[in-house]
Amino acid sequence: MGAVLEISYFNSIVIAGGRDGTSDKPGVYHIEESRIKGEYNGTQMDYGARAHITNEEYGERTRENALIHSGIFNSRTNINELNQFPIGEEITRAVDANNGGVQKLHAEDTNLNIFQENKVNAALIDKDAIFTAEGQALTASGKIVIGQVTPYAGNYGISKNPESFAVYGGRKYFADKNRGAVLRLSRDGLTPISEAGMKDWFKDNLKVCDSIYGSYDEQKGKYFITLETDDSSNRPIDGGVNGNTDGSTSDITGYATICFDERSKGWTSFYTFKAKYGVSLNNEFYTFSVGDLYQHHSDEVARSSFFGSSPDPCFVEFVLNDKPELVKTFLTVNYEGTTGWSVENFSTGGYNISGYNTYNDVNTCYVIPKEGTTVSGETIGFVRKEGVYFSELRNKARDFFQDSSNFNTTGVKGYYADVKLQHFDPNETQNTAKKELFSVGSEVIV
């Protein structure tokens, strides 16, 4: 029930009041004039700032291309405003929505690297850029948290694979699945390191993988990247070894691990382990497998053995391509390095013998075992002379002819030779010594 108040002043307002608590009669009210000095038609009082007014459009919104920050936190002065997001202040900073959502943030010195799906940007932290009349940018400190956003040159991003990111010093590594490239971000900008001899391989395999894991080994100066497919899809990733102890190789189904070496500026090797998560700590490199932590480069573990498994074969594949425009006969093969290497494959391409090109092994030699191998009482394989290991190349095509005079000469003929050397001994399960290979050559007749 409403109450009627009789006010004798024509320019008065009710400030506060209430009932007396015993009846429906109004209680005590405070009345003040609504105009300055009580003048007729004088300046009237206003509501001023009305804090009770709400934002009708306030609510949760998903902005994949925007950043937001809360109030400050200072433990020394007991100021904690982490739960405050006042919309009246500049607490957001957006990047170009056409380049996709923000996938990764990385703070570096006094700047912030923003990785979008299709672009990489740099933003100032706790400062902003002021431009002169000539267009020169000058930085100035202020209350702003995220300042000027500047994109790096190059149409590359991190796609939707922030797990491929790894950092060491001023270098940041990541993969762009959408463009089939692996990038390095440093002081000189973006560099597609996948073009260092592996451009086609990454273009073919990045598009079929589901996850891309990156890590950096500080001790060896290598960036490891693992491309993994969904096991249920059974899609092969070409170019790696399957870890069979018999020394065979095949296309990987499931994953492939490869590393980039900063010292050689190239992709140096495939690996049989799956480096899903890796971290460098105190100049040691650690990776995780099934929830367990493993240390690499340990002298207490056999070489080429990962995650407690038996040692896998080590392969070195290369091409002998001297004077590629001429047909040659490769007679011998030699190498300089540690004993124990064997030739698993030595084959030539680009040349077919008329009438015999139906035989697949016409340009392939027999396997050359390591030094000291004995078969039926006869020592075969490499022979060491003056610190270098030599062996002749015997053509396998002799097996297809009863009259061996057709192929009674040593060597295989072709424009170039594909060579694969292996170092593997299943009995050396605890051998922690280094196995080295310095050079490989062949005696050739043109």
C-alpha positions in Angstrom: 0.0 0.0 0.0 1.4 3.3 -1.0 1.7 6.4 1.2 1.0 10.0 0.3 3.6 12.5 1.4 2.7 16.2 1.6 5.8 18.3 0.9 5.6 22.0 1.4 8.6 22.9 -0.7 8.0 23.1 -4.5 11.6 22.4 -5.3 12.4 19.6 -2.8 13.3 15.9 -3.2 13.1 12.9 -0.9 16.5 11.5 0.0 15.6 8.6 2.3 12.8 7.4 4.5 10.9 4.4 5.7 8.1 3.2 7.9 8.1 3.4 11.6 7.9 -0.4 11.9 4.7 -0.4 13.9 2.1 0.5 11.2 1.6 1.3 7.6 2.3 5.0 8.3 5.3 6.5 6.8 8.3 7.0 9.0 11.0 9.7 9.1 12.1 11.1 5.7 14.9 13.5 4.8 14.1 16.2 2.3 16.5 18.5 0.5 16.1 21.1 -2.2 16.5 19.9 -5.8 17.8 23.2 -7.1 21.0 25.1 -6.2 20.3 27.8 -3.5 16.6 27.0 -3.9 16.2 29.4 -6.7 13.2 29.2 -9.0 14.3 27.8 -12.4 17.8 27.4 -11.0 20.2 24.7 -12.0 18.6 21.4 -11.1 20.4 18.4 -9.6 21.0 15.4 -11.8 21.5 11.7 -11.2 25.1 11.8 -12.3 26.9 8.5 -12.7 24.4 5.6 -12.2 26.3 2.5 -11.2 23.2 0.4 -11.1 22.7 0.5 -14.9 23.6 -2.8 -16.5 24.9 -3.8 -19.9 22.1 -5.7 -21.7 24.6 -7.3 -24.1 27.0 -8.5 -21.5 27.7 -12.2 -21.7 30.2 -14.9 -22.9 31.6 -14.5 -26.4 34.2 -16.5 -28.2 36.8 -14.4 -30.1 39.5 -16.7 -31.4 41.5 -13.8 -32.7 41.5 -11.6 -29.6 43.4 -11.4 -26.3 42.1 -10.2 -23.0 43.8 -9.6 -19.7 42.6 -9.0 -16.1 43.7 -6.5 -13.5 47.1 -6.6 -11.9 48.5 -8.8 -9.2 51.1 -7.5 -6.8 52.1 -9.8 -3.9 54.1 -7.1 -2.1 51.2 -4.7 -1.8 48.5 -7.4 -1.5 46.8 -6.2 -4.7 44.9 -9.0 -6.4 42.7 -7.9 -9.3 43.0 -11.1 -11.3 39.2 -11.6 -11.2 38.4 -8.1 -12.6 37.7 -7.6 -16.3 36.3 -4.1 -16.5 34.9 -3.6 -20.0 35.3 0.2 -19.6 39.1 -0.1 -19.9 41.3 -1.3 -22.8 41.8 -4.9 -21.7 41.5 -6.5 -25.2 43.7 -6.6 -28.2 42.7 -8.3 -31.5 44.6 -9.5 -34.5 43.4 -10.0 -38.0 40.5 -12.5 -38.0 41.2 -13.5 -41.6 44.4 -15.2 -40.5 42.6 -17.6 -38.2 42.5 -18.0 -34.4 45.3 -17.6 -31.9 46.9 -20.9 -31.3 50.1 -20.1 -29.3 51.5 -17.3 -27.2 55.2 -17.0 -26.4 56.7 -14.1 -24.3 60.2 -13.1 -25.3 62.0 -10.4 -23.4 59.6 -7.4 -23.6 57.6 -8.7 -26.6 54.9 -11.2 -27.2 54.9 -13.6 -30.2 51.3 -14.4 -31.3 51.0 -17.5 -33.5 47.8 -17.7 -35.6 46.8 -20.4 -38.0 48.1 -18.5 -41.0 50.2 -15.7 -39.5 52.8 -14.9 -36.9 52.7 -11.5 -35.1 54.9 -9.6 -32.6 53.2 -7.4 -29.9 54.8 -5.0 -27.5 54.3 -5.6 -23.8 53.8 -2.8 -21.3 54.6 -0.2 -24.0 53.2 1.1 -27.2 54.5 2.5 -30.4 54.4 6.3 -31.3 54.9 7.2 -34.9 56.7 10.3 -36.0 55.6 12.4 -39.0 58.1 10.5 -41.1 56.5 7.2 -40.1 59.3 6.1 -37.7 58.1 4.1 -34.7 59.2 5.1 -31.2 58.3 3.0 -28.2 56.9 4.6 -25.1 56.1 3.1 -21.7 52.6 3.4 -20.4 49.7 1.6 -18.6 48.9 -0.3 -21.7 49.5 -4.1 -21.4 49.5 -5.3 -25.0 50.7 -2.6 -27.4 51.3 -2.3 -31.1 50.8 -5.6 -33.0 53.2 -6.1 -36.0 53.0 -9.2 -38.3 56.2 -10.9 -39.4 56.9 -11.0 -43.2 55.8 -14.3 -44.8 52.5 -16.0 -45.2 53.1 -18.7 -42.6 51.4 -19.7 -39.4 51.3 -22.6 -36.9 48.0 -24.1 -38.3 46.3 -25.9 -35.5 49.4 -27.7 -34.2 50.8 -25.6 -31.3 52.4 -28.8 -30.0 55.0 -28.5 -32.8 56.5 -25.4 -31.1 59.9 -25.6 -29.5 62.3 -22.8 -28.5 66.0 -22.4 -27.7 67.5 -19.0 -27.2 66.3 -16.6 -29.9 65.1 -19.4 -32.2 61.5 -20.7 -32.3 60.6 -23.8 -34.3 57.2 -24.8 -35.4 55.3 -26.5 -38.3 52.7 -25.1 -40.7 50.6 -28.1 -41.7 48.4 -26.1 -44.1 51.4 -25.1 -46.2 53.5 -28.2 -45.7 56.5 -26.4 -44.2 58.6 -26.3 -41.0 59.6 -22.8 -39.9 62.2 -21.2 -37.7 61.5 -17.7 -36.2 64.6 -15.8 -35.2 65.9 -12.2 -35.3 66.0 -12.3 -39.1 62.4 -13.3 -39.3 60.7 -16.4 -40.6 62.8 -19.1 -42.4 61.3 -22.2 -44.0 63.9 -24.7 -42.8 61.9 -27.6 -44.5 63.4 -26.4 -47.8 66.9 -27.5 -46.7 66.6 -30.7 -48.8 63.3 -31.9 -47.4 60.7 -29.7 -49.1 58.9 -32.4 -51.0 59.0 -34.9 -48.1 57.3 -32.5 -45.7 54.7 -31.3 -48.3 53.7 -35.0 -48.8 53.7 -36.1 -45.2 52.5 -33.1 -43.1 49.1 -33.1 -44.8 48.4 -36.7 -43.8 49.5 -36.5 -40.2 47.2 -35.8 -37.3 49.6 -34.6 -34.7 53.0 -32.8 -34.9 55.3 -32.8 -31.8 58.3 -30.6 -31.5 61.2 -30.6 -29.0 64.7 -29.2 -28.9 67.9 -30.9 -27.8 70.2 -28.3 -26.4 73.2 -30.7 -26.0 73.3 -31.6 -29.7 71.7 -28.4 -31.1 68.9 -30.3 -32.9 65.2 -29.7 -33.4 63.2 -32.9 -33.3 59.8 -33.2 -34.9 57.5 -36.2 -34.8 54.7 -36.6 -37.4 52.1 -39.0 -36.1 49.0 -40.4 -37.8 45.9 -41.8 -36.2 46.6 -45.5 -35.7 43.1 -46.4 -36.9 43.6 -44.7 -40.2 46.6 -46.9 -41.1 48.0 -44.2 -43.3 51.8 -44.6 -44.0 54.3 -41.8 -43.6 57.1 -42.2 -46.1 60.7 -42.0 -45.5 61.6 -43.6 -42.1 62.7 -46.9 -40.7 60.4 -49.3 -38.9 62.8 -50.4 -36.2 63.0 -54.1 -37.3 66.0 -55.7 -35.7 66.7 -57.7 -39.0 67.9 -54.4 -40.6 65.0 -54.1 -43.0 63.4 -50.8 -43.8 59.9 -49.8 -44.9 57.5 -46.9 -44.9 56.4 -46.0 -41.4 52.8 -46.6 -40.5 51.9 -44.4 -37.6 54.8 -42.0 -37.1 58.1 -40.6 -38.3 60.8 -38.7 -36.3 63.3 -36.5 -38.0 65.7 -33.8 -36.7 67.1 -30.5 -38.0 70.7 -29.7 -37.0 71.7 -26.1 -36.7 75.4 -26.8 -37.1 75.0 -28.4 -40.5 71.9 -26.4 -41.4 70.0 -29.4 -42.6 67.9 -32.5 -41.8 70.5 -35.0 -40.7 68.7 -38.2 -39.6 65.5 -40.2 -39.1 65.0 -41.9 -35.7 63.1 -44.9 -34.6 61.7 -43.4 -31.4 58.6 -41.3 -31.1 59.4 -38.0 -29.5 55.9 -37.0 -28.3 57.2 -34.7 -25.6 60.8 -33.6 -25.0 62.6 -31.1 -22.9 66.1 -29.9 -22.3 67.3 -29.3 -18.7 70.8 -28.5 -17.5 72.2 -29.5 -21.0 70.5 -32.9 -20.9 67.7 -34.0 -23.2 64.7 -35.9 -21.9 61.7 -37.4 -23.6 58.6 -39.2 -22.3 57.2 -42.5 -23.3 54.1 -44.1 -21.8 54.4 -41.8 -18.8 58.1 -42.6 -18.1 61.0 -40.1 -18.4 64.1 -41.2 -20.4 67.4 -39.4 -20.7 69.2 -39.4 -24.1 73.0 -39.4 -24.8 73.7 -41.6 -21.8 76.8 -43.7 -21.7 75.0 -46.3 -19.6 72.6 -47.2 -22.5 73.6 -49.0 -25.7 73.7 -46.9 -28.8 70.6 -46.7 -30.9 68.5 -48.0 -28.0 65.5 -46.0 -27.0 63.0 -46.3 -24.1 64.5 -49.6 -22.9 64.2 -51.5 -26.2 66.9 -53.5 -27.9 69.3 -51.6 -30.2 68.0 -50.9 -33.7 70.1 -51.0 -36.9 71.7 -47.7 -37.9 71.7 -46.8 -41.6 73.5 -44.2 -43.7 72.1 -43.8 -47.2 73.6 -41.6 -49.9 74.2 -41.4 -53.7 77.4 -41.7 -55.7 76.8 -39.3 -58.5 80.2 -38.3 -60.1 79.7 -37.4 -63.8 76.0 -38.3 -63.8 75.8 -37.8 -67.6 78.0 -40.8 -68.3 77.4 -44.5 -67.9 79.9 -46.0 -65.5 80.9 -49.3 -64.0 81.3 -49.3 -60.2 84.0 -51.9 -59.4 84.7 -51.4 -55.6 83.5 -49.6 -52.6 85.6 -48.3 -49.7 85.0 -46.4 -46.5 86.9 -44.7 -43.7 85.6 -45.0 -40.2 84.9 -47.5 -37.4 85.0 -51.2 -38.2 81.7 -53.1 -38.4 80.0 -51.4 -41.3 78.4 -53.4 -44.0 76.8 -52.6 -47.4 73.2 -53.6 -47.4 72.4 -52.2 -50.8 74.5 -50.9 -53.8 72.4 -50.5 -56.9 72.5 -48.3 -60.0 69.7 -46.7 -62.0 69.1 -45.1 -65.3 70.7 -47.9 -67.4 69.2 -51.1 -68.8 71.1 -53.8 -70.6 69.2 -54.7 -73.9 67.5 -58.1 -73.6 68.2 -58.5 -69.8 66.1 -55.6 -68.4 63.5 -58.0 -67.2 65.8 -59.2 -64.4 65.4 -56.9 -61.4 68.9 -57.5 -60.0 70.8 -56.7 -63.2 72.0 -53.4 -61.6 72.5 -54.7 -58.0 75.4 -56.2 -56.1 75.6 -58.7 -53.4 75.5 -57.6 -49.7 79.0 -56.9 -48.4 79.3 -58.0 -44.8 81.5 -56.3 -42.2 85.2 -57.0 -41.8 86.1 -60.5 -40.6 82.9 -62.3 -41.6 83.4 -66.0 -42.3 81.2 -68.1 -44.6 82.0 -71.8 -45.1 85.5 -71.3 -43.8 86.2 -68.4 -46.2 86.6 -64.8 -44.9 84.6 -62.4 -47.0 83.5 -58.8 -46.6 85.6 -55.7 -46.1 89.3 -55.9 -45.9 91.3 -53.2 -44.0 94.3 -51.7 -45.8 96.2 -48.7 -44.4 93.2 -47.7 -42.2 90.7 -47.8 -45.0 88.2 -50.7 -45.6 87.9 -52.1 -49.2 85.7 -54.6 -51.0 84.8 -55.6 -54.6 81.3 -55.3 -55.9 79.9 -58.6 -57.2 76.9 -58.3 -59.6 73.9 -60.4 -58.5 72.7 -60.8 -62.0 75.0 -63.8 -62.4 72.5 -65.8 -60.5 70.1 -65.7 -63.5 72.4 -67.2 -66.1 73.8 -70.7 -66.2 76.5 -69.4 -68.4 78.1 -66.9 -66.0 80.3 -65.6 -68.7 77.6 -63.1 -69.5 78.3 -61.3 -66.2 81.7 -62.6 -65.3 83.2 -59.1 -64.4 83.2 -57.4 -61.1 81.0 -54.3 -60.7 77.6 -52.9 -61.6 76.8 -50.5 -64.4 74.8 -47.3 -64.4 74.7 -43.5 -64.3 74.7 -43.3 -60.5 74.6 -45.6 -57.5 72.3 -45.7 -54.5 74.3 -46.9 -51.5 73.1 -47.9 -48.0 75.6 -48.8 -45.2 74.5 -50.4 -42.0 76.0 -50.8 -38.6 74.3 -53.4 -36.5 75.2 -56.4 -34.3 72.4 -58.0 -32.3 75.1 -59.5 -29.9 76.3 -56.0 -29.0 73.3 -55.2 -26.8 75.4 -53.2 -24.3 77.9 -51.6 -26.6 78.1 -47.9 -25.8 81.1 -47.0 -28.0 80.6 -44.6 -30.8 80.4 -45.8 -34.4 81.8 -43.4 -36.9 81.8 -43.0 -40.7 84.0 -40.4 -42.3 84.0 -41.0 -46.0 82.8 -43.5 -48.7 84.2 -43.9 -52.2 84.2 -46.2 -55.2 86.6 -47.2 -58.0 84.8 -46.4 -61.3 85.5 -47.1 -65.0 83.8 -44.7 -67.5 
